[in-house]
Amino acid sequence: MFRAEALKFQAAPVPVALPPFTVEITKGNERLCFHLELVESVDVQGEYDFRVEEFYVAPAVKDGNEDVAAEVYASSGKYIDP
């Protein structure tokens, strides 16, 4: 009995919050940025996935300045992650 109960409590962890996060890929003097949100999976109940909210290509970080200039065009993630 004890072993069966112990196995029952080894289920996958459930996130307390679904925080947004950013992924940046830098190559040379440009960076590709994705702003993502953690969401519940539509394919597998109880699982989690991420959704692209916004993406853009910006100049690479210089001298620690991570700001993105206003003239950088950002697009909705719905065009690459429907």
mmCIF file of the N, C-alpha and C atoms, coordinates in Angstrom:
data_MODEL
# 
_entry.id   MODEL 
# 
loop_
_atom_site.group_PDB 
_atom_site.id 
_atom_site.type_symbol 
_atom_site.label_atom_id 
_atom_site.label_alt_id 
_atom_site.label_comp_id 
_atom_site.label_asym_id 
_atom_site.label_entity_id 
_atom_site.label_seq_id 
_atom_site.pdbx_PDB_ins_code 
_atom_site.Cartn_x 
_atom_site.Cartn_y 
_atom_site.Cartn_z 
_atom_site.occupancy 
_atom_site.B_iso_or_equiv 
_atom_site.pdbx_formal_charge 
_atom_site.auth_seq_id 
_atom_site.auth_comp_id 
_atom_site.auth_asym_id 
_atom_site.auth_atom_id 
_atom_site.pdbx_PDB_model_num 
ATOM 1   N N  . MET A 1 1  ? 0.812  -1.204 0.000   1.00 0.00 ? 1  MET A N  1 
ATOM 2   C CA . MET A 1 1  ? 0.000  0.000  0.000   1.00 0.00 ? 1  MET A CA 1 
ATOM 3   C C  . MET A 1 1  ? 0.852  1.264  0.000   1.00 0.00 ? 1  MET A C  1 
ATOM 4   N N  . PHE A 1 2  ? 1.871  1.278  0.857   1.00 0.00 ? 2  PHE A N  1 
ATOM 5   C CA . PHE A 1 2  ? 2.696  2.485  0.949   1.00 0.00 ? 2  PHE A CA 1 
ATOM 6   C C  . PHE A 1 2  ? 3.353  2.802  -0.390  1.00 0.00 ? 2  PHE A C  1 
ATOM 7   N N  . ARG A 1 3  ? 3.845  1.777  -1.093  1.00 0.00 ? 3  ARG A N  1 
ATOM 8   C CA . ARG A 1 3  ? 4.516  1.993  -2.370  1.00 0.00 ? 3  ARG A CA 1 
ATOM 9   C C  . ARG A 1 3  ? 3.554  2.578  -3.410  1.00 0.00 ? 3  ARG A C  1 
ATOM 10  N N  . ALA A 1 4  ? 2.338  2.086  -3.464  1.00 0.00 ? 4  ALA A N  1 
ATOM 11  C CA . ALA A 1 4  ? 1.342  2.604  -4.404  1.00 0.00 ? 4  ALA A CA 1 
ATOM 12  C C  . ALA A 1 4  ? 1.036  4.064  -4.112  1.00 0.00 ? 4  ALA A C  1 
ATOM 13  N N  . GLU A 1 5  ? 0.938  4.427  -2.844  1.00 0.00 ? 5  GLU A N  1 
ATOM 14  C CA . GLU A 1 5  ? 0.676  5.821  -2.493  1.00 0.00 ? 5  GLU A CA 1 
ATOM 15  C C  . GLU A 1 5  ? 1.865  6.702  -2.836  1.00 0.00 ? 5  GLU A C  1 
ATOM 16  N N  . ALA A 1 6  ? 3.072  6.206  -2.655  1.00 0.00 ? 6  ALA A N  1 
ATOM 17  C CA . ALA A 1 6  ? 4.272  6.977  -2.988  1.00 0.00 ? 6  ALA A CA 1 
ATOM 18  C C  . ALA A 1 6  ? 4.330  7.244  -4.483  1.00 0.00 ? 6  ALA A C  1 
ATOM 19  N N  . LEU A 1 7  ? 3.989  6.267  -5.300  1.00 0.00 ? 7  LEU A N  1 
ATOM 20  C CA . LEU A 1 7  ? 3.984  6.459  -6.744  1.00 0.00 ? 7  LEU A CA 1 
ATOM 21  C C  . LEU A 1 7  ? 2.935  7.476  -7.166  1.00 0.00 ? 7  LEU A C  1 
ATOM 22  N N  . LYS A 1 8  ? 1.830  7.522  -6.463  1.00 0.00 ? 8  LYS A N  1 
ATOM 23  C CA . LYS A 1 8  ? 0.766  8.465  -6.787  1.00 0.00 ? 8  LYS A CA 1 
ATOM 24  C C  . LYS A 1 8  ? 1.249  9.909  -6.630  1.00 0.00 ? 8  LYS A C  1 
ATOM 25  N N  . PHE A 1 9  ? 2.139  10.158 -5.681  1.00 0.00 ? 9  PHE A N  1 
ATOM 26  C CA . PHE A 1 9  ? 2.613  11.512 -5.421  1.00 0.00 ? 9  PHE A CA 1 
ATOM 27  C C  . PHE A 1 9  ? 3.802  11.905 -6.289  1.00 0.00 ? 9  PHE A C  1 
ATOM 28  N N  . GLN A 1 10 ? 4.236  11.056 -7.210  1.00 0.00 ? 10 GLN A N  1 
ATOM 29  C CA . GLN A 1 10 ? 5.348  11.374 -8.084  1.00 0.00 ? 10 GLN A CA 1 
ATOM 30  C C  . GLN A 1 10 ? 4.873  11.915 -9.430  1.00 0.00 ? 10 GLN A C  1 
ATOM 31  N N  . ALA A 1 11 ? 3.730  12.511 -9.469  1.00 0.00 ? 11 ALA A N  1 
ATOM 32  C CA . ALA A 1 11 ? 3.197  13.087 -10.704 1.00 0.00 ? 11 ALA A CA 1 
ATOM 33  C C  . ALA A 1 11 ? 4.038  14.292 -11.111 1.00 0.00 ? 11 ALA A C  1 
ATOM 34  N N  . ALA A 1 12 ? 3.915  14.677 -12.367 1.00 0.00 ? 12 ALA A N  1 
ATOM 35  C CA . ALA A 1 12 ? 4.657  15.834 -12.873 1.00 0.00 ? 12 ALA A CA 1 
ATOM 36  C C  . ALA A 1 12 ? 4.288  17.084 -12.086 1.00 0.00 ? 12 ALA A C  1 
ATOM 37  N N  . PRO A 1 13 ? 5.259  17.953 -11.826 1.00 0.00 ? 13 PRO A N  1 
ATOM 38  C CA . PRO A 1 13 ? 4.965  19.172 -11.073 1.00 0.00 ? 13 PRO A CA 1 
ATOM 39  C C  . PRO A 1 13 ? 4.045  20.111 -11.859 1.00 0.00 ? 13 PRO A C  1 
ATOM 40  N N  . VAL A 1 14 ? 3.185  20.777 -11.153 1.00 0.00 ? 14 VAL A N  1 
ATOM 41  C CA . VAL A 1 14 ? 2.259  21.733 -11.754 1.00 0.00 ? 14 VAL A CA 1 
ATOM 42  C C  . VAL A 1 14 ? 2.774  23.134 -11.444 1.00 0.00 ? 14 VAL A C  1 
ATOM 43  N N  . PRO A 1 15 ? 2.976  23.981 -12.468 1.00 0.00 ? 15 PRO A N  1 
ATOM 44  C CA . PRO A 1 15 ? 3.476  25.328 -12.200 1.00 0.00 ? 15 PRO A CA 1 
ATOM 45  C C  . PRO A 1 15 ? 2.482  26.136 -11.368 1.00 0.00 ? 15 PRO A C  1 
ATOM 46  N N  . VAL A 1 16 ? 3.017  26.944 -10.475 1.00 0.00 ? 16 VAL A N  1 
ATOM 47  C CA . VAL A 1 16 ? 2.183  27.815 -9.651  1.00 0.00 ? 16 VAL A CA 1 
ATOM 48  C C  . VAL A 1 16 ? 1.751  29.026 -10.470 1.00 0.00 ? 16 VAL A C  1 
ATOM 49  N N  . ALA A 1 17 ? 2.633  29.483 -11.364 1.00 0.00 ? 17 ALA A N  1 
ATOM 50  C CA . ALA A 1 17 ? 2.342  30.627 -12.227 1.00 0.00 ? 17 ALA A CA 1 
ATOM 51  C C  . ALA A 1 17 ? 2.789  30.276 -13.643 1.00 0.00 ? 17 ALA A C  1 
ATOM 52  N N  . LEU A 1 18 ? 2.239  30.958 -14.604 1.00 0.00 ? 18 LEU A N  1 
ATOM 53  C CA . LEU A 1 18 ? 2.619  30.759 -15.996 1.00 0.00 ? 18 LEU A CA 1 
ATOM 54  C C  . LEU A 1 18 ? 3.292  32.043 -16.495 1.00 0.00 ? 18 LEU A C  1 
ATOM 55  N N  . PRO A 1 19 ? 4.564  32.242 -16.143 1.00 0.00 ? 19 PRO A N  1 
ATOM 56  C CA . PRO A 1 19 ? 5.228  33.510 -16.443 1.00 0.00 ? 19 PRO A CA 1 
ATOM 57  C C  . PRO A 1 19 ? 5.638  33.648 -17.906 1.00 0.00 ? 19 PRO A C  1 
ATOM 58  N N  . PRO A 1 20 ? 5.630  34.866 -18.425 1.00 0.00 ? 20 PRO A N  1 
ATOM 59  C CA . PRO A 1 20 ? 6.183  35.105 -19.762 1.00 0.00 ? 20 PRO A CA 1 
ATOM 60  C C  . PRO A 1 20 ? 7.709  35.036 -19.683 1.00 0.00 ? 20 PRO A C  1 
ATOM 61  N N  . PHE A 1 21 ? 8.343  34.721 -20.798 1.00 0.00 ? 21 PHE A N  1 
ATOM 62  C CA . PHE A 1 21 ? 9.798  34.704 -20.830 1.00 0.00 ? 21 PHE A CA 1 
ATOM 63  C C  . PHE A 1 21 ? 10.286 35.070 -22.224 1.00 0.00 ? 21 PHE A C  1 
ATOM 64  N N  . THR A 1 22 ? 11.577 35.400 -22.334 1.00 0.00 ? 22 THR A N  1 
ATOM 65  C CA . THR A 1 22 ? 12.171 35.850 -23.584 1.00 0.00 ? 22 THR A CA 1 
ATOM 66  C C  . THR A 1 22 ? 13.338 34.952 -23.953 1.00 0.00 ? 22 THR A C  1 
ATOM 67  N N  . VAL A 1 23 ? 13.446 34.647 -25.249 1.00 0.00 ? 23 VAL A N  1 
ATOM 68  C CA . VAL A 1 23 ? 14.588 33.909 -25.778 1.00 0.00 ? 23 VAL A CA 1 
ATOM 69  C C  . VAL A 1 23 ? 15.231 34.799 -26.830 1.00 0.00 ? 23 VAL A C  1 
ATOM 70  N N  . GLU A 1 24 ? 16.546 34.998 -26.711 1.00 0.00 ? 24 GLU A N  1 
ATOM 71  C CA . GLU A 1 24 ? 17.289 35.799 -27.684 1.00 0.00 ? 24 GLU A CA 1 
ATOM 72  C C  . GLU A 1 24 ? 18.413 34.962 -28.267 1.00 0.00 ? 24 GLU A C  1 
ATOM 73  N N  . ILE A 1 25 ? 18.530 34.987 -29.594 1.00 0.00 ? 25 ILE A N  1 
ATOM 74  C CA . ILE A 1 25 ? 19.602 34.285 -30.293 1.00 0.00 ? 25 ILE A CA 1 
ATOM 75  C C  . ILE A 1 25 ? 20.431 35.352 -30.991 1.00 0.00 ? 25 ILE A C  1 
ATOM 76  N N  . THR A 1 26 ? 21.698 35.459 -30.622 1.00 0.00 ? 26 THR A N  1 
ATOM 77  C CA . THR A 1 26 ? 22.569 36.480 -31.196 1.00 0.00 ? 26 THR A CA 1 
ATOM 78  C C  . THR A 1 26 ? 23.565 35.833 -32.142 1.00 0.00 ? 26 THR A C  1 
ATOM 79  N N  . LYS A 1 27 ? 23.678 36.419 -33.332 1.00 0.00 ? 27 LYS A N  1 
ATOM 80  C CA . LYS A 1 27 ? 24.673 35.981 -34.312 1.00 0.00 ? 27 LYS A CA 1 
ATOM 81  C C  . LYS A 1 27 ? 25.229 37.235 -34.959 1.00 0.00 ? 27 LYS A C  1 
ATOM 82  N N  . GLY A 1 28 ? 26.524 37.408 -34.831 1.00 0.00 ? 28 GLY A N  1 
ATOM 83  C CA . GLY A 1 28 ? 27.150 38.604 -35.388 1.00 0.00 ? 28 GLY A CA 1 
ATOM 84  C C  . GLY A 1 28 ? 26.630 39.842 -34.686 1.00 0.00 ? 28 GLY A C  1 
ATOM 85  N N  . ASN A 1 29 ? 26.148 40.798 -35.465 1.00 0.00 ? 29 ASN A N  1 
ATOM 86  C CA . ASN A 1 29 ? 25.657 42.047 -34.870 1.00 0.00 ? 29 ASN A CA 1 
ATOM 87  C C  . ASN A 1 29 ? 24.133 42.133 -34.845 1.00 0.00 ? 29 ASN A C  1 
ATOM 88  N N  . GLU A 1 30 ? 23.449 40.981 -34.951 1.00 0.00 ? 30 GLU A N  1 
ATOM 89  C CA . GLU A 1 30 ? 21.984 40.964 -34.873 1.00 0.00 ? 30 GLU A CA 1 
ATOM 90  C C  . GLU A 1 30 ? 21.521 39.930 -33.854 1.00 0.00 ? 30 GLU A C  1 
ATOM 91  N N  . ARG A 1 31 ? 20.331 40.145 -33.333 1.00 0.00 ? 31 ARG A N  1 
ATOM 92  C CA . ARG A 1 31 ? 19.728 39.171 -32.418 1.00 0.00 ? 31 ARG A CA 1 
ATOM 93  C C  . ARG A 1 31 ? 18.271 38.956 -32.806 1.00 0.00 ? 31 ARG A C  1 
ATOM 94  N N  . LEU A 1 32 ? 17.859 37.709 -32.754 1.00 0.00 ? 32 LEU A N  1 
ATOM 95  C CA . LEU A 1 32 ? 16.483 37.313 -33.019 1.00 0.00 ? 32 LEU A CA 1 
ATOM 96  C C  . LEU A 1 32 ? 15.833 37.099 -31.661 1.00 0.00 ? 32 LEU A C  1 
ATOM 97  N N  . CYS A 1 33 ? 14.754 37.818 -31.399 1.00 0.00 ? 33 CYS A N  1 
ATOM 98  C CA . CYS A 1 33 ? 14.126 37.801 -30.077 1.00 0.00 ? 33 CYS A CA 1 
ATOM 99  C C  . CYS A 1 33 ? 12.707 37.253 -30.162 1.00 0.00 ? 33 CYS A C  1 
ATOM 100 N N  . PHE A 1 34 ? 12.379 36.402 -29.215 1.00 0.00 ? 34 PHE A N  1 
ATOM 101 C CA . PHE A 1 34 ? 11.037 35.847 -29.098 1.00 0.00 ? 34 PHE A CA 1 
ATOM 102 C C  . PHE A 1 34 ? 10.528 36.119 -27.693 1.00 0.00 ? 34 PHE A C  1 
ATOM 103 N N  . HIS A 1 35 ? 9.339  36.702 -27.580 1.00 0.00 ? 35 HIS A N  1 
ATOM 104 C CA . HIS A 1 35 ? 8.663  36.849 -26.293 1.00 0.00 ? 35 HIS A CA 1 
ATOM 105 C C  . HIS A 1 35 ? 7.612  35.746 -26.258 1.00 0.00 ? 35 HIS A C  1 
ATOM 106 N N  . LEU A 1 36 ? 7.688  34.895 -25.226 1.00 0.00 ? 36 LEU A N  1 
ATOM 107 C CA . LEU A 1 36 ? 6.846  33.707 -25.153 1.00 0.00 ? 36 LEU A CA 1 
ATOM 108 C C  . LEU A 1 36 ? 6.032  33.688 -23.872 1.00 0.00 ? 36 LEU A C  1 
ATOM 109 N N  . GLU A 1 37 ? 4.941  32.939 -23.901 1.00 0.00 ? 37 GLU A N  1 
ATOM 110 C CA . GLU A 1 37 ? 4.118  32.717 -22.715 1.00 0.00 ? 37 GLU A CA 1 
ATOM 111 C C  . GLU A 1 37 ? 3.964  31.224 -22.510 1.00 0.00 ? 37 GLU A C  1 
ATOM 112 N N  . LEU A 1 38 ? 4.017  30.805 -21.265 1.00 0.00 ? 38 LEU A N  1 
ATOM 113 C CA . LEU A 1 38 ? 3.775  29.413 -20.907 1.00 0.00 ? 38 LEU A CA 1 
ATOM 114 C C  . LEU A 1 38 ? 2.263  29.225 -20.822 1.00 0.00 ? 38 LEU A C  1 
ATOM 115 N N  . VAL A 1 39 ? 1.758  28.220 -21.548 1.00 0.00 ? 39 VAL A N  1 
ATOM 116 C CA . VAL A 1 39 ? 0.312  27.979 -21.597 1.00 0.00 ? 39 VAL A CA 1 
ATOM 117 C C  . VAL A 1 39 ? 0.029  26.489 -21.424 1.00 0.00 ? 39 VAL A C  1 
ATOM 118 N N  . GLU A 1 40 ? -1.198 26.170 -21.067 1.00 0.00 ? 40 GLU A N  1 
ATOM 119 C CA . GLU A 1 40 ? -1.596 24.765 -20.979 1.00 0.00 ? 40 GLU A CA 1 
ATOM 120 C C  . GLU A 1 40 ? -1.683 24.186 -22.386 1.00 0.00 ? 40 GLU A C  1 
ATOM 121 N N  . SER A 1 41 ? -1.212 22.969 -22.549 1.00 0.00 ? 41 SER A N  1 
ATOM 122 C CA . SER A 1 41 ? -1.207 22.303 -23.844 1.00 0.00 ? 41 SER A CA 1 
ATOM 123 C C  . SER A 1 41 ? -2.632 21.989 -24.288 1.00 0.00 ? 41 SER A C  1 
ATOM 124 N N  . VAL A 1 42 ? -2.896 22.180 -25.580 1.00 0.00 ? 42 VAL A N  1 
ATOM 125 C CA . VAL A 1 42 ? -4.206 21.809 -26.123 1.00 0.00 ? 42 VAL A CA 1 
ATOM 126 C C  . VAL A 1 42 ? -4.193 20.353 -26.577 1.00 0.00 ? 42 VAL A C  1 
ATOM 127 N N  . ASP A 1 43 ? -2.997 19.784 -26.764 1.00 0.00 ? 43 ASP A N  1 
ATOM 128 C CA . ASP A 1 43 ? -2.873 18.403 -27.235 1.00 0.00 ? 43 ASP A CA 1 
ATOM 129 C C  . ASP A 1 43 ? -2.905 17.380 -26.108 1.00 0.00 ? 43 ASP A C  1 
ATOM 130 N N  . VAL A 1 44 ? -2.240 17.694 -24.994 1.00 0.00 ? 44 VAL A N  1 
ATOM 131 C CA . VAL A 1 44 ? -2.125 16.742 -23.887 1.00 0.00 ? 44 VAL A CA 1 
ATOM 132 C C  . VAL A 1 44 ? -2.594 17.414 -22.607 1.00 0.00 ? 44 VAL A C  1 
ATOM 133 N N  . GLN A 1 45 ? -3.685 16.925 -22.052 1.00 0.00 ? 45 GLN A N  1 
ATOM 134 C CA . GLN A 1 45 ? -4.233 17.507 -20.830 1.00 0.00 ? 45 GLN A CA 1 
ATOM 135 C C  . GLN A 1 45 ? -3.241 17.356 -19.680 1.00 0.00 ? 45 GLN A C  1 
ATOM 136 N N  . GLY A 1 46 ? -3.056 18.426 -18.924 1.00 0.00 ? 46 GLY A N  1 
ATOM 137 C CA . GLY A 1 46 ? -2.143 18.413 -17.788 1.00 0.00 ? 46 GLY A CA 1 
ATOM 138 C C  . GLY A 1 46 ? -0.707 18.753 -18.144 1.00 0.00 ? 46 GLY A C  1 
ATOM 139 N N  . GLU A 1 47 ? -0.404 18.928 -19.427 1.00 0.00 ? 47 GLU A N  1 
ATOM 140 C CA . GLU A 1 47 ? 0.941  19.300 -19.870 1.00 0.00 ? 47 GLU A CA 1 
ATOM 141 C C  . GLU A 1 47 ? 0.969  20.791 -20.198 1.00 0.00 ? 47 GLU A C  1 
ATOM 142 N N  . TYR A 1 48 ? 2.175  21.335 -20.323 1.00 0.00 ? 48 TYR A N  1 
ATOM 143 C CA . TYR A 1 48 ? 2.332  22.761 -20.608 1.00 0.00 ? 48 TYR A CA 1 
ATOM 144 C C  . TYR A 1 48 ? 3.209  22.949 -21.831 1.00 0.00 ? 48 TYR A C  1 
ATOM 145 N N  . ASP A 1 49 ? 2.976  24.028 -22.534 1.00 0.00 ? 49 ASP A N  1 
ATOM 146 C CA . ASP A 1 49 ? 3.690  24.359 -23.758 1.00 0.00 ? 49 ASP A CA 1 
ATOM 147 C C  . ASP A 1 49 ? 3.961  25.855 -23.728 1.00 0.00 ? 49 ASP A C  1 
ATOM 148 N N  . PHE A 1 50 ? 4.541  26.398 -24.776 1.00 0.00 ? 50 PHE A N  1 
ATOM 149 C CA . PHE A 1 50 ? 4.724  27.837 -24.852 1.00 0.00 ? 50 PHE A CA 1 
ATOM 150 C C  . PHE A 1 50 ? 4.127  28.360 -26.145 1.00 0.00 ? 50 PHE A C  1 
ATOM 151 N N  . ARG A 1 51 ? 3.808  29.646 -26.152 1.00 0.00 ? 51 ARG A N  1 
ATOM 152 C CA . ARG A 1 51 ? 3.226  30.304 -27.320 1.00 0.00 ? 51 ARG A CA 1 
ATOM 153 C C  . ARG A 1 51 ? 4.040  31.564 -27.603 1.00 0.00 ? 51 ARG A C  1 
ATOM 154 N N  . VAL A 1 52 ? 4.378  31.787 -28.878 1.00 0.00 ? 52 VAL A N  1 
ATOM 155 C CA . VAL A 1 52 ? 5.111  32.986 -29.272 1.00 0.00 ? 52 VAL A CA 1 
ATOM 156 C C  . VAL A 1 52 ? 4.128  34.152 -29.294 1.00 0.00 ? 52 VAL A C  1 
ATOM 157 N N  . GLU A 1 53 ? 4.396  35.167 -28.494 1.00 0.00 ? 53 GLU A N  1 
ATOM 158 C CA . GLU A 1 53 ? 3.545  36.357 -28.450 1.00 0.00 ? 53 GLU A CA 1 
ATOM 159 C C  . GLU A 1 53 ? 4.041  37.439 -29.403 1.00 0.00 ? 53 GLU A C  1 
ATOM 160 N N  . GLU A 1 54 ? 5.373  37.554 -29.517 1.00 0.00 ? 54 GLU A N  1 
ATOM 161 C CA . GLU A 1 54 ? 5.960  38.611 -30.344 1.00 0.00 ? 54 GLU A CA 1 
ATOM 162 C C  . GLU A 1 54 ? 7.367  38.177 -30.734 1.00 0.00 ? 54 GLU A C  1 
ATOM 163 N N  . PHE A 1 55 ? 7.818  38.617 -31.920 1.00 0.00 ? 55 PHE A N  1 
ATOM 164 C CA . PHE A 1 55 ? 9.198  38.352 -32.325 1.00 0.00 ? 55 PHE A CA 1 
ATOM 165 C C  . PHE A 1 55 ? 9.718  39.524 -33.136 1.00 0.00 ? 55 PHE A C  1 
ATOM 166 N N  . TYR A 1 56 ? 11.036 39.679 -33.148 1.00 0.00 ? 56 TYR A N  1 
ATOM 167 C CA . TYR A 1 56 ? 11.671 40.749 -33.912 1.00 0.00 ? 56 TYR A CA 1 
ATOM 168 C C  . TYR A 1 56 ? 13.157 40.475 -34.063 1.00 0.00 ? 56 TYR A C  1 
ATOM 169 N N  . VAL A 1 57 ? 13.781 41.159 -35.026 1.00 0.00 ? 57 VAL A N  1 
ATOM 170 C CA . VAL A 1 57 ? 15.226 41.126 -35.222 1.00 0.00 ? 57 VAL A CA 1 
ATOM 171 C C  . VAL A 1 57 ? 15.734 42.504 -34.832 1.00 0.00 ? 57 VAL A C  1 
ATOM 172 N N  . ALA A 1 58 ? 16.699 42.537 -33.926 1.00 0.00 ? 58 ALA A N  1 
ATOM 173 C CA . ALA A 1 58 ? 17.230 43.804 -33.416 1.00 0.00 ? 58 ALA A CA 1 
ATOM 174 C C  . ALA A 1 58 ? 18.755 43.758 -33.448 1.00 0.00 ? 58 ALA A C  1 
ATOM 175 N N  . PRO A 1 59 ? 19.387 44.923 -33.353 1.00 0.00 ? 59 PRO A N  1 
ATOM 176 C CA . PRO A 1 59 ? 20.854 44.931 -33.251 1.00 0.00 ? 59 PRO A CA 1 
ATOM 177 C C  . PRO A 1 59 ? 21.299 44.188 -31.991 1.00 0.00 ? 59 PRO A C  1 
ATOM 178 N N  . ALA A 1 60 ? 22.473 43.578 -32.053 1.00 0.00 ? 60 ALA A N  1 
ATOM 179 C CA . ALA A 1 60 ? 23.026 42.871 -30.895 1.00 0.00 ? 60 ALA A CA 1 
ATOM 180 C C  . ALA A 1 60 ? 23.297 43.859 -29.767 1.00 0.00 ? 60 ALA A C  1 
ATOM 181 N N  . VAL A 1 61 ? 23.364 43.338 -28.556 1.00 0.00 ? 61 VAL A N  1 
ATOM 182 C CA . VAL A 1 61 ? 23.638 44.164 -27.375 1.00 0.00 ? 61 VAL A CA 1 
ATOM 183 C C  . VAL A 1 61 ? 25.056 44.719 -27.475 1.00 0.00 ? 61 VAL A C  1 
ATOM 184 N N  . LYS A 1 62 ? 25.189 46.037 -27.257 1.00 0.00 ? 62 LYS A N  1 
ATOM 185 C CA . LYS A 1 62 ? 26.509 46.679 -27.265 1.00 0.00 ? 62 LYS A CA 1 
ATOM 186 C C  . LYS A 1 62 ? 26.714 47.401 -25.951 1.00 0.00 ? 62 LYS A C  1 
ATOM 187 N N  . ASP A 1 63 ? 27.869 47.206 -25.355 1.00 0.00 ? 63 ASP A N  1 
ATOM 188 C CA . ASP A 1 63 ? 28.238 47.885 -24.109 1.00 0.00 ? 63 ASP A CA 1 
ATOM 189 C C  . ASP A 1 63 ? 27.187 47.692 -23.017 1.00 0.00 ? 63 ASP A C  1 
ATOM 190 N N  . GLY A 1 64 ? 26.539 46.532 -22.987 1.00 0.00 ? 64 GLY A N  1 
ATOM 191 C CA . GLY A 1 64 ? 25.556 46.236 -21.947 1.00 0.00 ? 64 GLY A CA 1 
ATOM 192 C C  . GLY A 1 64 ? 24.196 46.874 -22.162 1.00 0.00 ? 64 GLY A C  1 
ATOM 193 N N  . ASN A 1 65 ? 24.018 47.620 -23.258 1.00 0.00 ? 65 ASN A N  1 
ATOM 194 C CA . ASN A 1 65 ? 22.738 48.277 -23.541 1.00 0.00 ? 65 ASN A CA 1 
ATOM 195 C C  . ASN A 1 65 ? 21.819 47.292 -24.270 1.00 0.00 ? 65 ASN A C  1 
ATOM 196 N N  . GLU A 1 66 ? 20.814 46.765 -23.561 1.00 0.00 ? 66 GLU A N  1 
ATOM 197 C CA . GLU A 1 66 ? 19.886 45.790 -24.133 1.00 0.00 ? 66 GLU A CA 1 
ATOM 198 C C  . GLU A 1 66 ? 18.639 46.427 -24.728 1.00 0.00 ? 66 GLU A C  1 
ATOM 199 N N  . ASP A 1 67 ? 18.530 47.747 -24.674 1.00 0.00 ? 67 ASP A N  1 
ATOM 200 C CA . ASP A 1 67 ? 17.343 48.424 -25.189 1.00 0.00 ? 67 ASP A CA 1 
ATOM 201 C C  . ASP A 1 67 ? 17.187 48.185 -26.687 1.00 0.00 ? 67 ASP A C  1 
ATOM 202 N N  . VAL A 1 68 ? 15.942 48.107 -27.119 1.00 0.00 ? 68 VAL A N  1 
ATOM 203 C CA . VAL A 1 68 ? 15.624 47.937 -28.528 1.00 0.00 ? 68 VAL A CA 1 
ATOM 204 C C  . VAL A 1 68 ? 15.108 49.270 -29.044 1.00 0.00 ? 68 VAL A C  1 
ATOM 205 N N  . ALA A 1 69 ? 15.713 49.744 -30.122 1.00 0.00 ? 69 ALA A N  1 
ATOM 206 C CA . ALA A 1 69 ? 15.324 51.039 -30.693 1.00 0.00 ? 69 ALA A CA 1 
ATOM 207 C C  . ALA A 1 69 ? 13.868 51.018 -31.152 1.00 0.00 ? 69 ALA A C  1 
ATOM 208 N N  . ALA A 1 70 ? 13.223 52.173 -31.094 1.00 0.00 ? 70 ALA A N  1 
ATOM 209 C CA . ALA A 1 70 ? 11.804 52.289 -31.457 1.00 0.00 ? 70 ALA A CA 1 
ATOM 210 C C  . ALA A 1 70 ? 11.550 51.944 -32.918 1.00 0.00 ? 70 ALA A C  1 
ATOM 211 N N  . GLU A 1 71 ? 12.544 52.105 -33.778 1.00 0.00 ? 71 GLU A N  1 
ATOM 212 C CA . GLU A 1 71 ? 12.330 51.827 -35.201 1.00 0.00 ? 71 GLU A CA 1 
ATOM 213 C C  . GLU A 1 71 ? 12.414 50.334 -35.549 1.00 0.00 ? 71 GLU A C  1 
ATOM 214 N N  . VAL A 1 72 ? 12.741 49.480 -34.584 1.00 0.00 ? 72 VAL A N  1 
ATOM 215 C CA . VAL A 1 72 ? 12.762 48.032 -34.824 1.00 0.00 ? 72 VAL A CA 1 
ATOM 216 C C  . VAL A 1 72 ? 11.319 47.539 -34.878 1.00 0.00 ? 72 VAL A C  1 
ATOM 217 N N  . TYR A 1 73 ? 10.979 46.864 -35.975 1.00 0.00 ? 73 TYR A N  1 
ATOM 218 C CA . TYR A 1 73 ? 9.617  46.377 -36.165 1.00 0.00 ? 73 TYR A CA 1 
ATOM 219 C C  . TYR A 1 73 ? 9.436  45.037 -35.458 1.00 0.00 ? 73 TYR A C  1 
ATOM 220 N N  . ALA A 1 74 ? 8.441  44.944 -34.626 1.00 0.00 ? 74 ALA A N  1 
ATOM 221 C CA . ALA A 1 74 ? 8.084  43.700 -33.943 1.00 0.00 ? 74 ALA A CA 1 
ATOM 222 C C  . ALA A 1 74 ? 6.775  43.196 -34.539 1.00 0.00 ? 74 ALA A C  1 
ATOM 223 N N  . SER A 1 75 ? 6.673  41.887 -34.681 1.00 0.00 ? 75 SER A N  1 
ATOM 224 C CA . SER A 1 75 ? 5.472  41.297 -35.254 1.00 0.00 ? 75 SER A CA 1 
ATOM 225 C C  . SER A 1 75 ? 4.800  40.377 -34.242 1.00 0.00 ? 75 SER A C  1 
ATOM 226 N N  . SER A 1 76 ? 3.511  40.250 -34.377 1.00 0.00 ? 76 SER A N  1 
ATOM 227 C CA . SER A 1 76 ? 2.750  39.351 -33.513 1.00 0.00 ? 76 SER A CA 1 
ATOM 228 C C  . SER A 1 76 ? 3.171  37.907 -33.770 1.00 0.00 ? 76 SER A C  1 
ATOM 229 N N  . GLY A 1 77 ? 3.201  37.122 -32.729 1.00 0.00 ? 77 GLY A N  1 
ATOM 230 C CA . GLY A 1 77 ? 3.547  35.717 -32.858 1.00 0.00 ? 77 GLY A CA 1 
ATOM 231 C C  . GLY A 1 77 ? 2.507  34.902 -33.594 1.00 0.00 ? 77 GLY A C  1 
ATOM 232 N N  . LYS A 1 78 ? 1.307  35.436 -33.772 1.00 0.00 ? 78 LYS A N  1 
ATOM 233 C CA . LYS A 1 78 ? 0.251  34.659 -34.429 1.00 0.00 ? 78 LYS A CA 1 
ATOM 234 C C  . LYS A 1 78 ? 0.596  34.317 -35.879 1.00 0.00 ? 78 LYS A C  1 
ATOM 235 N N  . TYR A 1 79 ? 1.583  35.021 -36.460 1.00 0.00 ? 79 TYR A N  1 
ATOM 236 C CA . TYR A 1 79 ? 1.969  34.743 -37.840 1.00 0.00 ? 79 TYR A CA 1 
ATOM 237 C C  . TYR A 1 79 ? 2.917  33.556 -37.953 1.00 0.00 ? 79 TYR A C  1 
ATOM 238 N N  . ILE A 1 80 ? 3.650  33.242 -36.874 1.00 0.00 ? 80 ILE A N  1 
ATOM 239 C CA . ILE A 1 80 ? 4.554  32.099 -36.920 1.00 0.00 ? 80 ILE A CA 1 
ATOM 240 C C  . ILE A 1 80 ? 4.132  30.983 -35.971 1.00 0.00 ? 80 ILE A C  1 
ATOM 241 N N  . ASP A 1 81 ? 3.217  31.269 -35.057 1.00 0.00 ? 81 ASP A N  1 
ATOM 242 C CA . ASP A 1 81 ? 2.761  30.283 -34.075 1.00 0.00 ? 81 ASP A CA 1 
ATOM 243 C C  . ASP A 1 81 ? 1.249  30.408 -33.905 1.00 0.00 ? 81 ASP A C  1 
ATOM 244 N N  . PRO A 1 82 ? 0.493  29.951 -34.942 1.00 0.00 ? 82 PRO A N  1 
ATOM 245 C CA . PRO A 1 82 ? -0.967 30.158 -34.910 1.00 0.00 ? 82 PRO A CA 1 
ATOM 246 C C  . PRO A 1 82 ? -1.670 29.397 -33.804 1.00 0.00 ? 82 PRO A C  1 
# 
